[in-house]
Amino acid sequence: MAKLLIVDDEKNIRSHLATFFEGCGHQVRTAESGPQARALLSSDRGFDLMLTDYRMAEMNGLELLRQVRRETPDLAVILMTAYATVENAVAAMKAGAYDYLTKPFTLDQVEHVVDRALEAQRLRAENRALRDTLEERPLLESQSPVMQQLLETTRRVAASEATILLMGESGTGKNVIAHQIHRWSPRLEKPFVVVNCTTLSEPLLESELFGHMRGSFTGAVKDKPGRLEAAHRGTVFLDEIADLSPPLQTKFLRFVQEQSFERVGGDDTIEVDTRIVAASNRDLMSEVAAHRFREDLFYRLNVIALRVPPLRERPQDILRLAERLLIVAAARNHRQTLRLSPEVEAALIAYRWPGNVRELRNAIERAAVLVQGDLIAPQYLPDAIFQDAPAAPATSTHPASLEEVEREQIIRVLAESPTLEDAAETLGINVSTLWRKRRRYKIE
């Protein structure tokens, strides 16, 4: 049975609906206002559905819906109102409501809508679980000794509260490992919140992390909590932590030390209980030596460091990954069952995959779209896969750093791509991130 939250400022309606749905076997909590509902949702992320009145004194149902959708997007929401208009109904559906009920309604009517909403939510959860299984399971069922060792260590440290730093090249699956740390942790039932440090400008990223107060900058028309608040009692994953600007590094250091911060433009100190997992495709020790990353922040993050191996170090997994990714790509592109030719299998194993799992995913997706028939032949894969990789210099005695590997990969992809947009898509990043990396690595 499901866990429901009923929000209405009329006590009789709250009690009547709560009694009815408890009789149906559901677990029910009630709230008499929008702020009270938000407090319940913040302290308990286990709700499946919220049934809320539209017109309430402190916060109307539409505003409550909008805030809930930002903070708990998987929660199904049904709006109830005695003042139905087409405009309100359209606004509710655009804001993400599952349905819109007009008072008065019978208990049979509301039960029918709630049952449909819970069934739709169940199907979405099953589809999401299937997708996650198909795309992520091969990373977690590796035949590679180096990957098996990483997963064994990950399972052990996930049970702790320690801060974890994931190191590895772009596209190796650091985000998958971060998510698995959360799934294996005691915080499993609480939020897993992702912050990509490369996608926003400094002011927007500061607001995204810490939240802001109304009027703190142009466009701040209302108070907005940040991702760190949303991750309370859960896990926050900061991807590409090296891209934090020096001022943000300083502010984030304080959060790591004290688990507290102030919103942008605010004076009140907010305390949260958040597990931190950070990731970087750069060598942070080199970043510290070059004075681009704070040494004290590095050591705060580097409590447990895990290296995610590149795909070329786990060749035993390439075909298993390719086959799983092909199933997903075929389903997503409405294709029949597809299979890899022996020539393609050999080429996939021989290629060094500088873009790692992300590059493999893109190559398989391309083949699934272009193939005629059900057999993936060599002509449907990118030409780079069939080009011999340049040999390493004979005098080289040290492995390339993450920065050197990334720079070489960007140069190669830029040379093979007709436009920056194509290059960014191949690399799995956006154009603005690619532009910043070109400037950083002095690539013309």
C-alpha positions as a Markdown table, in Angstrom:
| # | Residue | x | y | z |
|---|---|---|---|---|
| 1 | Met | 0.0 | 0.0 | 0.0 |
| 2 | Ala | 1.0 | 3.6 | -0.5 |
| 3 | Lys | 1.9 | 6.5 | 1.8 |
| 4 | Leu | -0.4 | 9.5 | 1.2 |
| 5 | Leu | -0.2 | 13.1 | 2.3 |
| 6 | Ile | -3.6 | 15.0 | 2.5 |
| 7 | Val | -3.4 | 18.8 | 2.6 |
| 8 | Asp | -6.6 | 20.8 | 3.3 |
| 9 | Asp | -7.3 | 23.7 | 5.6 |
| 10 | Glu | -10.8 | 22.3 | 6.3 |
| 11 | Lys | -10.5 | 19.7 | 9.2 |
| 12 | Asn | -13.5 | 17.7 | 8.2 |
| 13 | Ile | -12.3 | 17.1 | 4.7 |
| 14 | Arg | -8.8 | 16.1 | 6.0 |
| 15 | Ser | -10.2 | 13.7 | 8.5 |
| 16 | His | -12.8 | 12.2 | 6.2 |
| 17 | Leu | -10.3 | 11.5 | 3.4 |
| 18 | Ala | -7.7 | 10.2 | 5.9 |
| 19 | Thr | -10.2 | 7.8 | 7.5 |
| 20 | Phe | -11.3 | 6.5 | 4.1 |
| 21 | Phe | -7.8 | 5.9 | 2.7 |
| 22 | Glu | -6.6 | 4.3 | 5.9 |
| 23 | Gly | -9.6 | 2.0 | 5.5 |
| 24 | Cys | -8.3 | 1.2 | 2.0 |
| 25 | Gly | -5.0 | 0.1 | 3.6 |
| 26 | His | -2.9 | 3.2 | 2.9 |
| 27 | Gln | -0.7 | 5.0 | 5.4 |
| 28 | Val | -1.9 | 8.6 | 5.7 |
| 29 | Arg | -0.5 | 11.8 | 7.1 |
| 30 | Thr | -2.4 | 15.2 | 7.0 |
| 31 | Ala | -1.4 | 18.8 | 6.9 |
| 32 | Glu | -3.6 | 21.9 | 7.3 |
| 33 | Ser | -1.4 | 24.3 | 5.2 |
| 34 | Gly | 1.2 | 24.4 | 2.5 |
| 35 | Pro | 4.1 | 25.2 | 4.8 |
| 36 | Gln | 3.2 | 22.3 | 7.1 |
| 37 | Ala | 3.0 | 20.0 | 4.1 |
| 38 | Arg | 6.5 | 21.1 | 3.0 |
| 39 | Ala | 7.8 | 20.5 | 6.5 |
| 40 | Leu | 6.4 | 16.9 | 6.4 |
| 41 | Leu | 7.9 | 16.2 | 3.0 |
| 42 | Ser | 11.3 | 17.6 | 4.0 |
| 43 | Ser | 11.4 | 15.3 | 7.1 |
| 44 | Asp | 10.0 | 12.3 | 5.3 |
| 45 | Arg | 10.8 | 11.5 | 1.7 |
| 46 | Gly | 8.8 | 8.3 | 1.7 |
| 47 | Phe | 5.4 | 9.8 | 0.5 |
| 48 | Asp | 4.0 | 8.4 | -2.8 |
| 49 | Leu | 1.2 | 10.8 | -3.4 |
| 50 | Met | -0.1 | 14.2 | -2.2 |
| 51 | Leu | -3.7 | 15.2 | -2.4 |
| 52 | Thr | -4.0 | 18.9 | -1.8 |
| 53 | Asp | -6.7 | 21.6 | -1.8 |
| 54 | Tyr | -6.2 | 24.5 | -4.2 |
| 55 | Arg | -7.4 | 27.4 | -2.2 |
| 56 | Met | -5.6 | 27.7 | 1.2 |
| 57 | Ala | -4.7 | 30.8 | 3.3 |
| 58 | Glu | -0.9 | 30.6 | 3.7 |
| 59 | Met | 0.1 | 29.0 | 0.4 |
| 60 | Asn | -2.3 | 27.9 | -2.3 |
| 61 | Gly | -2.2 | 24.4 | -3.7 |
| 62 | Leu | -0.7 | 25.5 | -7.0 |
| 63 | Glu | 2.3 | 27.2 | -5.3 |
| 64 | Leu | 2.7 | 24.1 | -3.1 |
| 65 | Leu | 2.6 | 21.9 | -6.2 |
| 66 | Arg | 5.4 | 23.9 | -7.9 |
| 67 | Gln | 7.6 | 23.8 | -4.9 |
| 68 | Val | 7.0 | 20.1 | -4.3 |
| 69 | Arg | 7.8 | 19.3 | -8.0 |
| 70 | Arg | 11.2 | 21.0 | -7.7 |
| 71 | Glu | 12.1 | 19.3 | -4.5 |
| 72 | Thr | 10.5 | 15.8 | -4.8 |
| 73 | Pro | 9.8 | 15.4 | -8.6 |
| 74 | Asp | 8.7 | 11.7 | -8.2 |
| 75 | Leu | 5.8 | 12.6 | -5.9 |
| 76 | Ala | 2.4 | 12.3 | -7.6 |
| 77 | Val | 0.2 | 15.3 | -6.8 |
| 78 | Ile | -3.6 | 15.7 | -7.2 |
| 79 | Leu | -5.3 | 19.1 | -6.8 |
| 80 | Met | -8.8 | 19.5 | -5.3 |
| 81 | Thr | -10.8 | 22.7 | -5.6 |
| 82 | Ala | -14.3 | 24.0 | -5.2 |
| 83 | Tyr | -13.5 | 26.9 | -7.6 |
| 84 | Ala | -12.8 | 25.1 | -10.8 |
| 85 | Thr | -11.8 | 27.1 | -13.8 |
| 86 | Val | -10.2 | 26.1 | -17.1 |
| 87 | Glu | -7.3 | 28.4 | -16.4 |
| 88 | Asn | -6.6 | 26.8 | -13.0 |
| 89 | Ala | -6.8 | 23.3 | -14.4 |
| 90 | Val | -4.4 | 24.2 | -17.2 |
| 91 | Ala | -2.0 | 25.8 | -14.8 |
| 92 | Ala | -2.1 | 22.8 | -12.5 |
| 93 | Met | -1.4 | 20.3 | -15.3 |
| 94 | Lys | 1.4 | 22.5 | -16.6 |
| 95 | Ala | 2.9 | 22.6 | -13.1 |
| 96 | Gly | 3.0 | 18.8 | -13.0 |
| 97 | Ala | -0.2 | 17.7 | -11.3 |
| 98 | Tyr | -1.3 | 14.2 | -12.2 |
| 99 | Asp | -5.0 | 15.2 | -12.1 |
| 100 | Tyr | -7.5 | 17.9 | -11.0 |
| 101 | Leu | -10.6 | 17.1 | -8.9 |
| 102 | Thr | -13.6 | 19.4 | -8.6 |
| 103 | Lys | -15.5 | 19.5 | -5.2 |
| 104 | Pro | -17.9 | 18.1 | -4.3 |
| 105 | Phe | -16.7 | 14.6 | -5.3 |
| 106 | Thr | -17.6 | 11.2 | -4.1 |
| 107 | Leu | -15.2 | 8.9 | -2.3 |
| 108 | Asp | -15.4 | 6.5 | -5.2 |
| 109 | Gln | -14.3 | 9.2 | -7.6 |
| 110 | Val | -11.3 | 10.3 | -5.5 |
| 111 | Glu | -10.3 | 6.6 | -4.9 |
| 112 | His | -10.3 | 6.0 | -8.7 |
| 113 | Val | -8.1 | 9.0 | -9.4 |
| 114 | Val | -5.7 | 8.1 | -6.6 |
| 115 | Asp | -5.5 | 4.5 | -7.8 |
| 116 | Arg | -4.7 | 5.6 | -11.3 |
| 117 | Ala | -2.0 | 8.0 | -10.1 |
| 118 | Leu | -0.4 | 5.3 | -8.0 |
| 119 | Glu | -0.5 | 2.8 | -10.9 |
| 120 | Ala | 1.1 | 5.4 | -13.2 |
| 121 | Gln | 3.8 | 6.1 | -10.6 |
| 122 | Arg | 4.4 | 2.4 | -10.2 |
| 123 | Leu | 4.9 | 1.9 | -14.0 |
| 124 | Arg | 7.3 | 4.9 | -14.1 |
| 125 | Ala | 9.3 | 3.4 | -11.3 |
| 126 | Glu | 9.5 | 0.1 | -13.0 |
| 127 | Asn | 10.6 | 1.7 | -16.3 |
| 128 | Arg | 13.2 | 3.7 | -14.4 |
| 129 | Ala | 14.4 | 0.6 | -12.6 |
| 130 | Leu | 14.6 | -1.3 | -15.9 |
| 131 | Arg | 16.6 | 1.5 | -17.5 |
| 132 | Asp | 18.9 | 1.8 | -14.6 |
| 133 | Thr | 19.4 | -2.0 | -14.6 |
| 134 | Leu | 20.2 | -2.2 | -18.3 |
| 135 | Glu | 22.5 | 0.8 | -18.3 |
| 136 | Glu | 24.2 | 0.6 | -14.9 |
| 137 | Arg | 24.2 | -3.1 | -14.0 |
| 138 | Pro | 27.1 | -4.0 | -16.3 |
| 139 | Leu | 29.2 | -1.5 | -14.4 |
| 140 | Leu | 28.3 | -3.2 | -11.2 |
| 141 | Glu | 28.7 | -6.8 | -12.4 |
| 142 | Ser | 32.2 | -6.4 | -13.9 |
| 143 | Gln | 34.4 | -9.3 | -14.8 |
| 144 | Ser | 37.5 | -7.0 | -14.5 |
| 145 | Pro | 39.7 | -7.6 | -11.4 |
| 146 | Val | 40.4 | -3.8 | -11.1 |
| 147 | Met | 36.7 | -3.0 | -11.3 |
| 148 | Gln | 35.8 | -5.8 | -8.9 |
| 149 | Gln | 38.2 | -4.4 | -6.4 |
| 150 | Leu | 36.8 | -0.9 | -6.7 |
| 151 | Leu | 33.2 | -2.2 | -6.2 |
| 152 | Glu | 34.3 | -4.2 | -3.1 |
| 153 | Thr | 35.9 | -1.1 | -1.6 |
| 154 | Thr | 32.9 | 1.0 | -2.6 |
| 155 | Arg | 30.5 | -1.3 | -0.8 |
| 156 | Arg | 32.5 | -1.2 | 2.4 |
| 157 | Val | 32.9 | 2.6 | 2.5 |
| 158 | Ala | 29.3 | 3.3 | 1.5 |
| 159 | Ala | 28.1 | 2.1 | 4.9 |
| 160 | Ser | 30.2 | 4.9 | 6.6 |
| 161 | Glu | 29.5 | 8.6 | 6.8 |
| 162 | Ala | 32.9 | 9.5 | 5.3 |
| 163 | Thr | 33.3 | 12.0 | 2.5 |
| 164 | Ile | 34.3 | 10.2 | -0.7 |
| 165 | Leu | 36.3 | 11.6 | -3.7 |
| 166 | Leu | 36.0 | 9.8 | -7.0 |
| 167 | Met | 38.8 | 10.2 | -9.4 |
| 168 | Gly | 38.8 | 9.1 | -13.1 |
| 169 | Glu | 38.7 | 10.2 | -16.7 |
| 170 | Ser | 35.6 | 11.6 | -18.2 |
| 171 | Gly | 33.0 | 9.0 | -19.1 |
| 172 | Thr | 34.2 | 6.3 | -16.8 |
| 173 | Gly | 30.9 | 6.1 | -14.8 |
| 174 | Lys | 31.8 | 8.1 | -11.7 |
| 175 | Asn | 28.2 | 9.2 | -11.5 |
| 176 | Val | 27.0 | 5.6 | -11.5 |
| 177 | Ile | 29.5 | 4.7 | -8.6 |
| 178 | Ala | 28.3 | 7.8 | -6.7 |
| 179 | His | 24.7 | 6.7 | -7.0 |
| 180 | Gln | 25.6 | 3.2 | -5.9 |
| 181 | Ile | 27.3 | 4.6 | -2.8 |
| 182 | His | 24.0 | 6.2 | -1.9 |
| 183 | Arg | 22.1 | 3.0 | -2.6 |
| 184 | Trp | 24.4 | 1.0 | -0.4 |
| 185 | Ser | 24.4 | 3.5 | 2.4 |
| 186 | Pro | 22.1 | 3.9 | 5.4 |
| 187 | Arg | 20.8 | 7.1 | 3.6 |
| 188 | Leu | 19.1 | 5.0 | 0.9 |
| 189 | Glu | 15.6 | 6.3 | 1.6 |
| 190 | Lys | 16.7 | 9.9 | 1.6 |
| 191 | Pro | 17.4 | 12.2 | -1.4 |
| 192 | Phe | 20.3 | 11.7 | -3.8 |
| 193 | Val | 21.0 | 15.1 | -5.2 |
| 194 | Val | 23.4 | 15.8 | -8.1 |
| 195 | Val | 25.2 | 19.1 | -8.8 |
| 196 | Asn | 27.2 | 19.4 | -12.0 |
| 197 | Cys | 29.8 | 22.1 | -11.3 |
| 198 | Thr | 30.6 | 22.7 | -15.0 |
| 199 | Thr | 27.2 | 23.6 | -16.4 |
| 200 | Leu | 26.4 | 26.9 | -14.6 |
| 201 | Ser | 28.1 | 30.3 | -14.2 |
| 202 | Glu | 29.5 | 31.1 | -10.8 |
| 203 | Pro | 26.5 | 33.2 | -9.5 |
| 204 | Leu | 24.0 | 30.6 | -10.7 |
| 205 | Leu | 26.0 | 27.7 | -9.3 |
| 206 | Glu | 26.2 | 29.5 | -5.9 |
| 207 | Ser | 22.4 | 29.9 | -5.9 |
| 208 | Glu | 22.0 | 26.3 | -7.1 |
| 209 | Leu | 24.2 | 25.0 | -4.2 |
| 210 | Phe | 23.2 | 27.3 | -1.3 |
| 211 | Gly | 19.8 | 28.8 | -2.4 |
| 212 | His | 19.0 | 32.5 | -2.3 |
| 213 | Met | 16.7 | 35.0 | -0.7 |
| 214 | Arg | 14.2 | 37.1 | -2.6 |
| 215 | Gly | 15.7 | 40.3 | -4.0 |
| 216 | Ser | 19.3 | 39.1 | -3.5 |
| 217 | Phe | 20.0 | 39.5 | -7.3 |
| 218 | Thr | 18.1 | 40.4 | -10.4 |
| 219 | Gly | 15.4 | 37.7 | -11.1 |
| 220 | Ala | 15.3 | 36.5 | -7.5 |
| 221 | Val | 11.6 | 37.0 | -7.1 |
| 222 | Lys | 11.2 | 34.6 | -4.2 |
| 223 | Asp | 13.2 | 32.6 | -1.7 |
| 224 | Lys | 14.6 | 29.5 | -3.1 |
| 225 | Pro | 16.3 | 26.6 | -1.2 |
| 226 | Gly | 19.5 | 25.1 | -2.7 |
| 227 | Arg | 20.6 | 21.6 | -3.6 |
| 228 | Leu | 22.4 | 21.2 | -0.3 |
| 229 | Glu | 19.1 | 21.8 | 1.6 |
| 230 | Ala | 17.4 | 19.3 | -0.7 |
| 231 | Ala | 20.0 | 16.7 | 0.2 |
| 232 | His | 19.3 | 17.0 | 3.9 |
| 233 | Arg | 19.7 | 13.5 | 5.5 |
| 234 | Gly | 20.7 | 12.2 | 2.1 |
| 235 | Thr | 23.7 | 12.4 | -0.2 |
| 236 | Val | 24.9 | 15.3 | -2.5 |
| 237 | Phe | 27.1 | 14.4 | -5.4 |
| 238 | Leu | 29.3 | 17.2 | -6.8 |
| 239 | Asp | 30.4 | 16.3 | -10.3 |
| 240 | Glu | 33.6 | 17.9 | -11.6 |
| 241 | Ile | 34.4 | 19.6 | -8.3 |
| 242 | Ala | 37.6 | 21.1 | -9.7 |
| 243 | Asp | 35.5 | 23.5 | -11.7 |
| 244 | Leu | 34.3 | 25.4 | -8.6 |
| 245 | Ser | 35.6 | 29.0 | -8.7 |
| 246 | Pro | 38.0 | 30.1 | -5.8 |
| 247 | Pro | 35.2 | 32.1 | -4.0 |
| 248 | Leu | 32.9 | 29.1 | -4.2 |
| 249 | Gln | 35.6 | 26.8 | -3.0 |
| 250 | Thr | 36.0 | 28.9 | 0.1 |
| 251 | Lys | 32.3 | 28.9 | 0.8 |
| 252 | Phe | 32.0 | 25.2 | 0.1 |
| 253 | Leu | 34.9 | 24.5 | 2.4 |
| 254 | Arg | 33.0 | 26.0 | 5.3 |
| 255 | Phe | 30.0 | 23.8 | 4.4 |
| 256 | Val | 32.2 | 20.7 | 4.4 |
| 257 | Gln | 33.7 | 21.6 | 7.8 |
| 258 | Glu | 30.5 | 22.7 | 9.6 |
| 259 | Gln | 27.6 | 21.3 | 7.5 |
| 260 | Ser | 26.1 | 24.9 | 7.6 |
| 261 | Phe | 25.8 | 27.8 | 5.3 |
| 262 | Glu | 23.8 | 30.9 | 4.5 |
| 263 | Arg | 21.7 | 31.4 | 1.4 |
| 264 | Val | 22.8 | 34.0 | -1.1 |
| 265 | Gly | 21.5 | 37.3 | 0.3 |
| 266 | Gly | 20.5 | 35.7 | 3.6 |
| 267 | Asp | 21.8 | 36.1 | 7.2 |
| 268 | Asp | 20.2 | 33.0 | 8.8 |
| 269 | Thr | 22.6 | 30.0 | 9.2 |
| 270 | Ile | 21.1 | 26.8 | 7.8 |
| 271 | Glu | 22.4 | 23.5 | 9.2 |
| 272 | Val | 21.9 | 20.2 | 7.3 |
| 273 | Asp | 23.0 | 16.6 | 7.6 |
| 274 | Thr | 24.4 | 15.7 | 4.2 |
| 275 | Arg | 26.8 | 13.0 | 3.0 |
| 276 | Ile | 29.3 | 14.4 | 0.4 |
| 277 | Val | 30.5 | 12.5 | -2.6 |
| 278 | Ala | 32.7 | 14.6 | -5.0 |
| 279 | Ala | 34.2 | 13.6 | -8.4 |
| 280 | Ser | 36.8 | 15.0 | -10.7 |
| 281 | Asn | 38.4 | 14.0 | -14.0 |
| 282 | Arg | 41.5 | 16.1 | -13.2 |
| 283 | Asp | 44.4 | 15.4 | -10.9 |
| 284 | Leu | 43.4 | 17.5 | -7.9 |
| 285 | Met | 46.9 | 17.3 | -6.4 |
| 286 | Ser | 48.2 | 19.0 | -9.6 |
| 287 | Glu | 45.4 | 21.5 | -9.3 |
| 288 | Val | 46.5 | 22.3 | -5.8 |
| 289 | Ala | 50.1 | 22.6 | -6.9 |
| 290 | Ala | 49.1 | 25.0 | -9.6 |
| 291 | His | 47.1 | 27.1 | -7.0 |
| 292 | Arg | 43.8 | 26.4 | -8.9 |
| 293 | Phe | 42.2 | 24.3 | -6.1 |
| 294 | Arg | 42.4 | 25.0 | -2.3 |
| 295 | Glu | 44.7 | 22.6 | -0.5 |
| 296 | Asp | 42.5 | 22.6 | 2.6 |
| 297 | Leu | 39.4 | 21.8 | 0.6 |
| 298 | Phe | 41.2 | 19.0 | -1.2 |
| 299 | Tyr | 42.2 | 17.3 | 2.1 |
| 300 | Arg | 38.7 | 17.7 | 3.4 |
| 301 | Leu | 37.3 | 15.9 | 0.4 |
| 302 | Asn | 40.1 | 13.4 | 0.1 |
| 303 | Val | 39.0 | 11.3 | 3.2 |
| 304 | Ile | 38.4 | 8.2 | 1.0 |
| 305 | Ala | 39.7 | 8.4 | -2.6 |
| 306 | Leu | 38.5 | 5.9 | -5.1 |
| 307 | Arg | 39.8 | 5.7 | -8.7 |
| 308 | Val | 37.3 | 4.6 | -11.3 |
| 309 | Pro | 39.3 | 2.8 | -14.0 |
| 310 | Pro | 39.0 | 3.7 | -17.7 |
| 311 | Leu | 37.4 | 1.3 | -20.1 |
| 312 | Arg | 40.7 | 0.3 | -21.7 |
| 313 | Glu | 41.8 | -1.2 | -18.3 |
| 314 | Arg | 38.7 | -3.4 | -18.2 |
| 315 | Pro | 38.5 | -5.0 | -21.7 |
| 316 | Gln | 36.6 | -8.0 | -20.2 |
| 317 | Asp | 33.6 | -5.8 | -19.8 |
| 318 | Ile | 33.4 | -4.1 | -23.2 |
| 319 | Leu | 31.2 | -6.6 | -25.0 |
| 320 | Arg | 28.9 | -7.0 | -22.0 |
| 321 | Leu | 28.5 | -3.2 | -21.8 |
| 322 | Ala | 28.0 | -2.9 | -25.6 |
| 323 | Glu | 25.3 | -5.6 | -25.6 |
| 324 | Arg | 23.3 | -4.0 | -22.7 |
| 325 | Leu | 23.7 | -0.5 | -24.2 |
| 326 | Leu | 22.5 | -1.9 | -27.6 |
| 327 | Ile | 19.3 | -3.2 | -25.9 |
| 328 | Val | 18.6 | 0.2 | -24.4 |
| 329 | Ala | 19.4 | 2.0 | -27.7 |
| 330 | Ala | 17.2 | -0.3 | -29.7 |
| 331 | Ala | 14.2 | 0.2 | -27.4 |
| 332 | Arg | 14.7 | 4.0 | -27.2 |
| 333 | Asn | 14.8 | 4.3 | -31.0 |
| 334 | His | 11.9 | 1.9 | -31.6 |
| 335 | Arg | 14.1 | -0.7 | -33.4 |
| 336 | Gln | 13.8 | -4.4 | -33.5 |
| 337 | Thr | 16.2 | -6.6 | -31.6 |
| 338 | Leu | 19.8 | -5.8 | -32.8 |
| 339 | Arg | 23.0 | -7.8 | -32.6 |
| 340 | Leu | 26.7 | -7.1 | -33.1 |
| 341 | Ser | 28.7 | -8.7 | -36.0 |
| 342 | Pro | 31.9 | -10.5 | -35.1 |
| 343 | Glu | 33.9 | -7.8 | -36.9 |
| 344 | Val | 32.3 | -5.1 | -34.7 |
| 345 | Glu | 32.9 | -7.2 | -31.6 |
| 346 | Ala | 36.6 | -7.5 | -32.4 |
| 347 | Ala | 36.8 | -3.8 | -33.2 |
| 348 | Leu | 35.2 | -2.8 | -29.9 |
| 349 | Ile | 37.6 | -4.9 | -27.9 |
| 350 | Ala | 40.7 | -3.6 | -29.8 |
| 351 | Tyr | 39.7 | 0.1 | -29.5 |
| 352 | Arg | 41.2 | 2.1 | -26.6 |
| 353 | Trp | 38.0 | 4.1 | -25.8 |
| 354 | Pro | 39.5 | 7.5 | -24.8 |
| 355 | Gly | 35.9 | 8.7 | -24.1 |
| 356 | Asn | 35.3 | 5.5 | -22.0 |
| 357 | Val | 31.7 | 4.3 | -21.3 |
| 358 | Arg | 30.2 | 7.5 | -22.6 |
| 359 | Glu | 31.9 | 7.2 | -25.9 |
| 360 | Leu | 30.9 | 3.5 | -26.2 |
| 361 | Arg | 27.3 | 4.5 | -25.4 |
| 362 | Asn | 27.3 | 7.2 | -28.1 |
| 363 | Ala | 28.8 | 4.8 | -30.7 |
| 364 | Ile | 26.2 | 2.1 | -29.9 |
| 365 | Glu | 23.4 | 4.7 | -30.1 |
| 366 | Arg | 24.6 | 5.9 | -33.5 |
| 367 | Ala | 24.7 | 2.4 | -34.8 |
| 368 | Ala | 21.2 | 1.6 | -33.5 |
| 369 | Val | 19.9 | 4.6 | -35.4 |
| 370 | Leu | 21.7 | 4.1 | -38.7 |
| 371 | Val | 21.6 | 0.3 | -39.0 |
| 372 | Gln | 19.4 | -1.3 | -41.7 |
| 373 | Gly | 18.3 | -4.7 | -40.7 |
| 374 | Asp | 19.2 | -6.3 | -37.3 |
| 375 | Leu | 23.0 | -6.7 | -37.6 |
| 376 | Ile | 25.4 | -4.0 | -36.5 |
| 377 | Ala | 28.1 | -4.0 | -39.2 |
| 378 | Pro | 31.4 | -2.0 | -39.1 |
| 379 | Gln | 30.1 | 0.8 | -41.4 |
| 380 | Tyr | 27.6 | 1.9 | -38.7 |
| 381 | Leu | 30.2 | 2.7 | -36.1 |
| 382 | Pro | 32.3 | 5.9 | -36.0 |
| 383 | Asp | 35.5 | 5.7 | -38.2 |
| 384 | Ala | 37.7 | 6.4 | -35.2 |
| 385 | Ile | 37.1 | 3.0 | -33.8 |
| 386 | Phe | 38.8 | 1.4 | -36.8 |
| 387 | Gln | 41.8 | 3.7 | -36.9 |
| 388 | Asp | 45.0 | 2.4 | -35.2 |
| 389 | Ala | 45.7 | 4.2 | -32.0 |
| 390 | Pro | 49.0 | 6.1 | -32.0 |
| 391 | Ala | 51.8 | 4.2 | -30.2 |
| 392 | Ala | 53.1 | 5.7 | -27.0 |
| 393 | Pro | 56.6 | 7.3 | -27.2 |
| 394 | Ala | 59.3 | 4.7 | -26.4 |
| 395 | Thr | 60.9 | 7.0 | -23.9 |
| 396 | Ser | 57.8 | 7.5 | -21.8 |
| 397 | Thr | 58.2 | 5.9 | -18.4 |
| 398 | His | 55.3 | 7.6 | -16.6 |
| 399 | Pro | 51.6 | 7.2 | -17.2 |
| 400 | Ala | 49.8 | 10.2 | -18.6 |
| 401 | Ser | 47.9 | 12.4 | -16.2 |
| 402 | Leu | 44.2 | 12.8 | -16.3 |
| 403 | Glu | 44.7 | 16.3 | -17.7 |
| 404 | Glu | 47.0 | 15.0 | -20.5 |
| 405 | Val | 44.6 | 12.3 | -21.5 |
| 406 | Glu | 41.6 | 14.7 | -21.5 |
| 407 | Arg | 43.5 | 17.3 | -23.6 |
| 408 | Glu | 44.5 | 14.6 | -26.2 |
| 409 | Gln | 41.0 | 13.3 | -26.3 |
| 410 | Ile | 39.6 | 16.8 | -26.9 |
| 411 | Ile | 42.2 | 17.6 | -29.6 |
| 412 | Arg | 41.3 | 14.3 | -31.4 |
| 413 | Val | 37.6 | 14.8 | -31.2 |
| 414 | Leu | 37.8 | 18.4 | -32.4 |
| 415 | Ala | 39.9 | 17.3 | -35.4 |
| 416 | Glu | 37.3 | 14.7 | -36.3 |
| 417 | Ser | 34.2 | 16.8 | -35.8 |
| 418 | Pro | 32.8 | 19.3 | -38.3 |
| 419 | Thr | 31.4 | 21.7 | -35.6 |
| 420 | Leu | 31.9 | 22.5 | -31.9 |
| 421 | Glu | 28.4 | 21.2 | -31.3 |
| 422 | Asp | 29.3 | 17.8 | -32.8 |
| 423 | Ala | 32.5 | 17.6 | -30.8 |
| 424 | Ala | 30.7 | 18.5 | -27.6 |
| 425 | Glu | 28.1 | 15.8 | -28.2 |
| 426 | Thr | 30.8 | 13.2 | -28.9 |
| 427 | Leu | 32.5 | 14.1 | -25.7 |
| 428 | Gly | 29.3 | 14.1 | -23.7 |
| 429 | Ile | 29.6 | 17.7 | -22.5 |
| 430 | Asn | 27.9 | 21.0 | -23.5 |
| 431 | Val | 29.4 | 23.6 | -25.8 |
| 432 | Ser | 30.2 | 26.1 | -23.1 |
| 433 | Thr | 32.1 | 23.4 | -21.1 |
| 434 | Leu | 34.0 | 22.5 | -24.2 |
| 435 | Trp | 34.9 | 26.1 | -24.8 |
| 436 | Arg | 36.2 | 26.5 | -21.3 |
| 437 | Lys | 38.3 | 23.4 | -21.6 |
| 438 | Arg | 39.8 | 24.6 | -24.9 |
| 439 | Arg | 40.8 | 27.8 | -23.2 |
| 440 | Arg | 42.2 | 26.0 | -20.2 |
| 441 | Tyr | 44.3 | 23.6 | -22.3 |
| 442 | Lys | 45.2 | 26.3 | -24.8 |
| 443 | Ile | 43.7 | 24.4 | -27.7 |
| 444 | Glu | 43.3 | 26.5 | -30.9 |
